[in-house]
């Protein structure tokens, strides 16, 4: 739907505060279209989204916290096409290997000794707050949309995604659960100091990138570990007087019954079938009143597709009652697909507008 630029921010705030707009509001991430924006003659990606595509602007990709351990020295070397990154400390050295555009192929924690080193490091973890990062983001958005502040991810997600990987994590939980919990406690204590600063940020909402999915964590372990950690973040956001969004990925249906207990305000990138397994309407039926989500319309539905195919994708994933009756905004993702053209974006725009018009 085409949004009057003067109304975009107000509509975003309406959704963030749990009120339906009755219209199919949508957006994408600025970095996805920044090059095309210049090609089309616009000053920046946000300008292109608003004035050409008729989007809203939901911006939250800037991160105003630096987490570091002062006693750790990071040393990088290369072996062929591999980047070797060593985290050297008084408690030991953690070594990780990255290839193919910074992809981790060997995680730094793989056994009890390295996990002990990580736990020792995290007990000395410090947080540096950089509010100027959000000031720059607000200046870039300049009242054209809603501005969010990214907060540090939970210790569980940090361990799974960056420090141990999924396989090493589950072995560690089975073999040395007390050590795993000691490491997580040190990390959570540090990021609580970040959460305690949230009231300093003049933003519209807070955003935590968890990448939660049942492909990474079971409902039992979500209840045991994640629930308390996400509640910690959500409580801090509520104390600051702002909505708390949690970013998730993929298969969420089995975790859905646990989400109300976290106190989250909304889910970012709720993904319906066939990529995910949780239809938007099902999430709204399960969550408390006032819950909102950004619903994902991924590349398989629109990149390289014709008009009829895009309209079919919208009909299959976004029932009209979802955006009419609930606070909802559609996020269109490119999923790192290359070669998306200006014409493809504009066809998507026209299809979204046509789909909404048909329901009126």
PAVOKE-185322 format. One record per residue (C-alpha): x, y negated, z; residue number from 1. Coordinates in nm, 2 decimals, padded with zeros to 4 digits. Layout:
residues N
+--------+--------+--------+-----+
|     xx |     yy |     zz |   i |
+--------+--------+--------+-----+
|      X |      Y |      Z | NUM |
...
+--------+--------+--------+-----+
This chain:
residues 360
+--------+--------+--------+-----+
|     xx |     yy |     zz |   i |
+--------+--------+--------+-----+
|  00.00 |  00.00 |  00.00 |   1 |
|  00.12 | -00.35 | -00.07 |   2 |
|  00.18 | -00.54 |  00.25 |   3 |
|  00.17 | -00.92 |  00.26 |   4 |
|  00.52 | -01.00 |  00.38 |   5 |
|  00.37 | -01.22 |  00.65 |   6 |
|  00.17 | -00.93 |  00.79 |   7 |
|  00.44 | -00.66 |  00.79 |   8 |
|  00.58 | -00.72 |  01.13 |   9 |
|  00.24 | -00.74 |  01.29 |  10 |
|  00.13 | -00.41 |  01.14 |  11 |
|  00.45 | -00.24 |  01.26 |  12 |
|  00.39 | -00.37 |  01.61 |  13 |
|  00.03 | -00.25 |  01.60 |  14 |
|  00.15 |  00.11 |  01.53 |  15 |
|  00.42 |  00.09 |  01.79 |  16 |
|  00.15 |  00.00 |  02.05 |  17 |
| -00.06 |  00.29 |  01.96 |  18 |
| -00.32 |  00.13 |  01.74 |  19 |
| -00.41 |  00.25 |  01.39 |  20 |
| -00.39 |  00.01 |  01.11 |  21 |
| -00.64 |  00.20 |  00.89 |  22 |
| -00.40 |  00.16 |  00.60 |  23 |
| -00.12 |  00.38 |  00.46 |  24 |
|  00.19 |  00.19 |  00.57 |  25 |
|  00.52 |  00.32 |  00.45 |  26 |
|  00.89 |  00.25 |  00.45 |  27 |
|  01.23 |  00.40 |  00.38 |  28 |
|  01.58 |  00.34 |  00.52 |  29 |
|  01.76 |  00.04 |  00.38 |  30 |
|  02.08 |  00.23 |  00.29 |  31 |
|  01.88 |  00.45 |  00.05 |  32 |
|  01.79 |  00.17 | -00.18 |  33 |
|  02.06 | -00.10 | -00.12 |  34 |
|  02.23 | -00.05 | -00.46 |  35 |
|  01.90 | -00.04 | -00.65 |  36 |
|  01.79 | -00.36 | -00.47 |  37 |
|  02.08 | -00.54 | -00.62 |  38 |
|  02.01 | -00.39 | -00.95 |  39 |
|  01.66 | -00.52 | -00.93 |  40 |
|  01.78 | -00.87 | -00.84 |  41 |
|  01.69 | -00.88 | -00.47 |  42 |
|  01.90 | -01.03 | -00.19 |  43 |
|  01.91 | -00.71 |  00.02 |  44 |
|  01.74 | -00.37 |  00.07 |  45 |
|  01.48 | -00.51 |  00.31 |  46 |
|  01.38 | -00.78 |  00.06 |  47 |
|  01.34 | -00.51 | -00.21 |  48 |
|  01.13 | -00.28 |  00.02 |  49 |
|  00.90 | -00.56 |  00.12 |  50 |
|  00.86 | -00.76 | -00.20 |  51 |
|  00.89 | -00.49 | -00.47 |  52 |
|  00.78 | -00.17 | -00.31 |  53 |
|  00.53 | -00.32 | -00.07 |  54 |
|  00.68 | -00.14 |  00.23 |  55 |
|  00.70 | -00.24 |  00.59 |  56 |
|  01.05 | -00.26 |  00.76 |  57 |
|  01.13 | -00.03 |  01.05 |  58 |
|  01.50 | -00.09 |  01.12 |  59 |
|  01.69 |  00.10 |  01.39 |  60 |
|  02.01 |  00.23 |  01.25 |  61 |
|  02.25 |  00.01 |  01.45 |  62 |
|  02.40 |  00.15 |  01.77 |  63 |
|  02.51 | -00.09 |  02.04 |  64 |
|  02.68 |  00.16 |  02.27 |  65 |
|  03.04 |  00.29 |  02.26 |  66 |
|  03.10 |  00.61 |  02.45 |  67 |
|  03.46 |  00.69 |  02.54 |  68 |
|  03.69 |  00.84 |  02.79 |  69 |
|  03.98 |  00.60 |  02.86 |  70 |
|  04.22 |  00.88 |  02.94 |  71 |
|  04.16 |  01.05 |  02.60 |  72 |
|  04.39 |  00.98 |  02.30 |  73 |
|  04.25 |  01.08 |  01.96 |  74 |
|  04.51 |  01.19 |  01.71 |  75 |
|  04.43 |  01.27 |  01.35 |  76 |
|  04.64 |  01.47 |  01.10 |  77 |
|  04.58 |  01.64 |  00.77 |  78 |
|  04.64 |  02.00 |  00.66 |  79 |
|  04.56 |  02.03 |  00.30 |  80 |
|  04.19 |  01.92 |  00.26 |  81 |
|  04.13 |  01.96 |  00.63 |  82 |
|  04.12 |  01.67 |  00.88 |  83 |
|  04.25 |  01.79 |  01.22 |  84 |
|  04.12 |  01.57 |  01.51 |  85 |
|  04.27 |  01.63 |  01.85 |  86 |
|  04.13 |  01.48 |  02.17 |  87 |
|  04.43 |  01.48 |  02.40 |  88 |
|  04.37 |  01.42 |  02.78 |  89 |
|  04.53 |  01.50 |  03.12 |  90 |
|  04.28 |  01.79 |  03.14 |  91 |
|  04.37 |  01.95 |  02.81 |  92 |
|  04.33 |  01.90 |  02.44 |  93 |
|  04.02 |  01.97 |  02.23 |  94 |
|  04.08 |  02.03 |  01.86 |  95 |
|  03.83 |  02.01 |  01.58 |  96 |
|  03.86 |  02.06 |  01.21 |  97 |
|  03.66 |  01.87 |  00.94 |  98 |
|  03.63 |  01.92 |  00.57 |  99 |
|  03.42 |  01.82 |  00.28 | 100 |
|  03.33 |  01.46 |  00.37 | 101 |
|  03.37 |  01.48 |  00.74 | 102 |
|  03.18 |  01.81 |  00.79 | 103 |
|  03.28 |  01.99 |  01.11 | 104 |
|  03.39 |  02.34 |  01.03 | 105 |
|  03.56 |  02.42 |  01.37 | 106 |
|  03.40 |  02.27 |  01.68 | 107 |
|  03.63 |  02.15 |  01.96 | 108 |
|  03.47 |  02.37 |  02.22 | 109 |
|  03.48 |  02.74 |  02.16 | 110 |
|  03.56 |  02.91 |  02.49 | 111 |
|  03.55 |  02.87 |  02.87 | 112 |
|  03.88 |  02.69 |  02.89 | 113 |
|  03.78 |  02.42 |  02.63 | 114 |
|  03.44 |  02.39 |  02.78 | 115 |
|  03.61 |  02.32 |  03.12 | 116 |
|  03.82 |  02.05 |  02.95 | 117 |
|  03.51 |  01.89 |  02.80 | 118 |
|  03.34 |  01.89 |  03.14 | 119 |
|  03.64 |  01.73 |  03.30 | 120 |
|  03.64 |  01.46 |  03.02 | 121 |
|  03.27 |  01.39 |  03.05 | 122 |
|  03.30 |  01.33 |  03.42 | 123 |
|  03.51 |  01.03 |  03.32 | 124 |
|  03.29 |  00.92 |  03.03 | 125 |
|  03.23 |  00.54 |  03.01 | 126 |
|  02.98 |  00.34 |  02.82 | 127 |
|  03.06 |  00.00 |  02.66 | 128 |
|  02.75 | -00.21 |  02.57 | 129 |
|  02.77 | -00.42 |  02.26 | 130 |
|  02.45 | -00.63 |  02.24 | 131 |
|  02.60 | -00.83 |  01.94 | 132 |
|  02.52 | -00.52 |  01.73 | 133 |
|  02.15 | -00.57 |  01.78 | 134 |
|  02.18 | -00.94 |  01.74 | 135 |
|  02.32 | -00.87 |  01.39 | 136 |
|  02.04 | -00.63 |  01.31 | 137 |
|  01.78 | -00.88 |  01.42 | 138 |
|  01.94 | -01.15 |  01.20 | 139 |
|  01.93 | -00.91 |  00.90 | 140 |
|  01.57 | -00.83 |  00.95 | 141 |
|  01.48 | -01.19 |  01.03 | 142 |
|  01.13 | -01.13 |  01.14 | 143 |
|  01.03 | -00.93 |  00.84 | 144 |
|  00.96 | -00.61 |  01.04 | 145 |
|  01.01 | -00.42 |  01.36 | 146 |
|  01.36 | -00.38 |  01.51 | 147 |
|  01.47 | -00.09 |  01.72 | 148 |
|  01.77 | -00.01 |  01.93 | 149 |
|  01.94 |  00.33 |  01.91 | 150 |
|  02.03 |  00.49 |  02.24 | 151 |
|  02.29 |  00.76 |  02.31 | 152 |
|  02.17 |  01.11 |  02.23 | 153 |
|  02.11 |  01.36 |  02.51 | 154 |
|  02.39 |  01.58 |  02.64 | 155 |
|  02.22 |  01.90 |  02.50 | 156 |
|  02.20 |  01.76 |  02.15 | 157 |
|  02.55 |  01.63 |  02.17 | 158 |
|  02.68 |  01.97 |  02.27 | 159 |
|  02.49 |  02.16 |  02.00 | 160 |
|  02.56 |  01.92 |  01.72 | 161 |
|  02.91 |  01.79 |  01.79 | 162 |
|  03.10 |  01.97 |  02.06 | 163 |
|  03.02 |  02.34 |  02.05 | 164 |
|  02.78 |  02.40 |  01.75 | 165 |
|  02.48 |  02.62 |  01.79 | 166 |
|  02.65 |  02.96 |  01.81 | 167 |
|  02.92 |  02.86 |  02.07 | 168 |
|  02.65 |  02.68 |  02.27 | 169 |
|  02.43 |  02.98 |  02.31 | 170 |
|  02.73 |  03.20 |  02.40 | 171 |
|  02.83 |  02.94 |  02.66 | 172 |
|  02.48 |  02.93 |  02.81 | 173 |
|  02.48 |  03.31 |  02.84 | 174 |
|  02.83 |  03.34 |  02.98 | 175 |
|  02.89 |  03.03 |  03.19 | 176 |
|  02.56 |  02.85 |  03.25 | 177 |
|  02.69 |  02.66 |  03.55 | 178 |
|  02.98 |  02.52 |  03.35 | 179 |
|  02.74 |  02.41 |  03.07 | 180 |
|  02.52 |  02.24 |  03.32 | 181 |
|  02.82 |  02.07 |  03.49 | 182 |
|  02.93 |  01.93 |  03.15 | 183 |
|  02.57 |  01.81 |  03.07 | 184 |
|  02.54 |  01.65 |  03.41 | 185 |
|  02.85 |  01.44 |  03.36 | 186 |
|  02.73 |  01.32 |  03.02 | 187 |
|  02.38 |  01.24 |  03.14 | 188 |
|  02.52 |  01.04 |  03.43 | 189 |
|  02.72 |  00.83 |  03.19 | 190 |
|  02.44 |  00.76 |  02.95 | 191 |
|  02.21 |  00.67 |  03.24 | 192 |
|  02.44 |  00.37 |  03.27 | 193 |
|  02.35 |  00.29 |  02.91 | 194 |
|  01.98 |  00.34 |  02.98 | 195 |
|  02.00 |  00.10 |  03.27 | 196 |
|  02.10 | -00.18 |  03.03 | 197 |
|  01.80 | -00.14 |  02.79 | 198 |
|  01.62 | -00.44 |  02.95 | 199 |
|  01.89 | -00.66 |  02.81 | 200 |
|  01.78 | -00.59 |  02.45 | 201 |
|  01.51 | -00.80 |  02.29 | 202 |
|  01.38 | -00.54 |  02.05 | 203 |
|  01.05 | -00.39 |  01.96 | 204 |
|  01.13 | -00.03 |  02.05 | 205 |
|  01.40 |  00.22 |  02.14 | 206 |
|  01.51 |  00.51 |  01.93 | 207 |
|  01.70 |  00.83 |  02.02 | 208 |
|  01.83 |  01.06 |  01.75 | 209 |
|  01.79 |  01.41 |  01.89 | 210 |
|  01.75 |  01.62 |  01.57 | 211 |
|  01.53 |  01.85 |  01.78 | 212 |
|  01.41 |  02.16 |  01.60 | 213 |
|  01.33 |  02.52 |  01.69 | 214 |
|  01.60 |  02.62 |  01.45 | 215 |
|  01.84 |  02.48 |  01.72 | 216 |
|  01.66 |  02.52 |  02.05 | 217 |
|  01.39 |  02.75 |  02.18 | 218 |
|  01.08 |  02.63 |  02.37 | 219 |
|  01.22 |  02.80 |  02.68 | 220 |
|  01.55 |  02.61 |  02.67 | 221 |
|  01.38 |  02.29 |  02.56 | 222 |
|  01.18 |  02.31 |  02.88 | 223 |
|  01.48 |  02.40 |  03.09 | 224 |
|  01.72 |  02.13 |  02.96 | 225 |
|  01.58 |  01.88 |  02.70 | 226 |
|  01.26 |  01.80 |  02.88 | 227 |
|  01.43 |  01.63 |  03.18 | 228 |
|  01.69 |  01.46 |  02.95 | 229 |
|  01.43 |  01.31 |  02.72 | 230 |
|  01.22 |  01.21 |  03.02 | 231 |
|  01.52 |  01.02 |  03.15 | 232 |
|  01.54 |  00.82 |  02.82 | 233 |
|  01.16 |  00.76 |  02.80 | 234 |
|  01.15 |  00.64 |  03.16 | 235 |
|  01.43 |  00.39 |  03.09 | 236 |
|  01.24 |  00.26 |  02.78 | 237 |
|  00.92 |  00.23 |  02.98 | 238 |
|  01.11 |  00.04 |  03.25 | 239 |
|  01.23 | -00.20 |  02.98 | 240 |
|  00.87 | -00.24 |  02.87 | 241 |
|  00.92 | -00.09 |  02.52 | 242 |
|  00.80 |  00.22 |  02.33 | 243 |
|  01.03 |  00.52 |  02.32 | 244 |
|  01.07 |  00.70 |  01.99 | 245 |
|  01.25 |  01.04 |  01.96 | 246 |
|  01.39 |  01.15 |  01.63 | 247 |
|  01.33 |  01.51 |  01.55 | 248 |
|  01.39 |  01.74 |  01.25 | 249 |
|  01.21 |  02.03 |  01.09 | 250 |
|  01.03 |  02.30 |  01.28 | 251 |
|  00.84 |  02.15 |  01.58 | 252 |
|  00.51 |  02.33 |  01.61 | 253 |
|  00.63 |  02.57 |  01.89 | 254 |
|  00.78 |  02.28 |  02.09 | 255 |
|  00.47 |  02.05 |  02.05 | 256 |
|  00.30 |  02.16 |  02.38 | 257 |
|  00.61 |  02.04 |  02.57 | 258 |
|  00.63 |  01.69 |  02.42 | 259 |
|  00.36 |  01.52 |  02.63 | 260 |
|  00.56 |  01.59 |  02.95 | 261 |
|  00.85 |  01.39 |  02.82 | 262 |
|  00.66 |  01.06 |  02.82 | 263 |
|  00.77 |  00.98 |  02.46 | 264 |
|  00.57 |  00.72 |  02.27 | 265 |
|  00.62 |  00.85 |  01.93 | 266 |
|  00.81 |  01.10 |  01.71 | 267 |
|  01.02 |  00.98 |  01.42 | 268 |
|  01.02 |  01.20 |  01.10 | 269 |
|  00.76 |  01.45 |  01.20 | 270 |
|  00.79 |  01.69 |  00.91 | 271 |
|  00.49 |  01.88 |  00.77 | 272 |
|  00.51 |  02.20 |  00.56 | 273 |
|  00.68 |  02.32 |  00.35 | 274 |
|  01.00 |  02.17 |  00.49 | 275 |
|  00.87 |  02.15 |  00.85 | 276 |
|  00.59 |  02.34 |  01.01 | 277 |
|  00.38 |  02.08 |  01.19 | 278 |
|  00.10 |  01.90 |  01.00 | 279 |
|  00.05 |  01.54 |  01.11 | 280 |
| -00.31 |  01.60 |  01.21 | 281 |
| -00.21 |  01.89 |  01.44 | 282 |
|  00.04 |  01.67 |  01.62 | 283 |
| -00.22 |  01.40 |  01.69 | 284 |
| -00.46 |  01.66 |  01.82 | 285 |
| -00.20 |  01.78 |  02.06 | 286 |
| -00.06 |  01.45 |  02.19 | 287 |
| -00.22 |  01.19 |  02.42 | 288 |
| -00.41 |  00.89 |  02.29 | 289 |
| -00.18 |  00.62 |  02.17 | 290 |
|  00.08 |  00.85 |  02.03 | 291 |
|  00.23 |  00.74 |  01.70 | 292 |
|  00.46 |  00.90 |  01.45 | 293 |
|  00.66 |  00.82 |  01.14 | 294 |
|  00.56 |  01.11 |  00.91 | 295 |
|  00.82 |  01.24 |  00.66 | 296 |
|  00.75 |  01.25 |  00.29 | 297 |
|  01.07 |  01.42 |  00.17 | 298 |
|  01.24 |  01.42 | -00.16 | 299 |
|  01.08 |  01.74 | -00.28 | 300 |
|  00.75 |  01.56 | -00.31 | 301 |
|  00.85 |  01.27 | -00.52 | 302 |
|  01.21 |  01.26 | -00.67 | 303 |
|  01.18 |  01.35 | -01.03 | 304 |
|  00.81 |  01.41 | -01.01 | 305 |
|  00.54 |  01.27 | -01.23 | 306 |
|  00.23 |  01.08 | -01.12 | 307 |
|  00.01 |  01.38 | -01.07 | 308 |
|  00.27 |  01.58 | -00.87 | 309 |
|  00.33 |  01.29 | -00.63 | 310 |
| -00.04 |  01.24 | -00.58 | 311 |
| -00.08 |  01.61 | -00.51 | 312 |
|  00.20 |  01.59 | -00.26 | 313 |
|  00.04 |  01.30 | -00.08 | 314 |
| -00.30 |  01.48 | -00.07 | 315 |
| -00.13 |  01.80 |  00.07 | 316 |
|  00.06 |  01.63 |  00.35 | 317 |
| -00.12 |  01.30 |  00.44 | 318 |
| -00.49 |  01.35 |  00.50 | 319 |
| -00.66 |  01.01 |  00.48 | 320 |
| -00.79 |  01.05 |  00.84 | 321 |
| -00.44 |  01.06 |  00.97 | 322 |
| -00.35 |  00.70 |  00.88 | 323 |
| -00.70 |  00.57 |  00.92 | 324 |
| -00.77 |  00.70 |  01.27 | 325 |
| -00.42 |  00.72 |  01.42 | 326 |
| -00.11 |  00.50 |  01.45 | 327 |
|  00.09 |  00.63 |  01.16 | 328 |
|  00.36 |  00.51 |  00.92 | 329 |
|  00.50 |  00.72 |  00.64 | 330 |
|  00.88 |  00.74 |  00.60 | 331 |
|  01.00 |  00.84 |  00.25 | 332 |
|  01.34 |  01.02 |  00.26 | 333 |
|  01.59 |  01.08 | -00.02 | 334 |
|  01.77 |  01.36 |  00.16 | 335 |
|  02.11 |  01.26 | -00.01 | 336 |
|  01.97 |  01.34 | -00.35 | 337 |
|  02.17 |  01.14 | -00.61 | 338 |
|  02.05 |  00.96 | -00.92 | 339 |
|  01.72 |  00.83 | -00.80 | 340 |
|  01.61 |  00.56 | -01.03 | 341 |
|  01.43 |  00.23 | -00.98 | 342 |
|  01.15 |  00.37 | -01.20 | 343 |
|  01.11 |  00.67 | -00.97 | 344 |
|  01.07 |  00.44 | -00.66 | 345 |
|  00.82 |  00.22 | -00.84 | 346 |
|  00.62 |  00.52 | -00.95 | 347 |
|  00.61 |  00.64 | -00.59 | 348 |
|  00.49 |  00.29 | -00.48 | 349 |
|  00.21 |  00.30 | -00.74 | 350 |
|  00.11 |  00.65 | -00.64 | 351 |
|  00.09 |  00.56 | -00.27 | 352 |
| -00.13 |  00.26 | -00.35 | 353 |
| -00.35 |  00.47 | -00.58 | 354 |
| -00.39 |  00.74 | -00.32 | 355 |
| -00.50 |  00.49 | -00.06 | 356 |
| -00.73 |  00.31 | -00.30 | 357 |
| -00.91 |  00.64 | -00.37 | 358 |
| -01.01 |  00.67 | -00.01 | 359 |
| -01.18 |  00.33 |  00.01 | 360 |
+--------+--------+--------+-----+
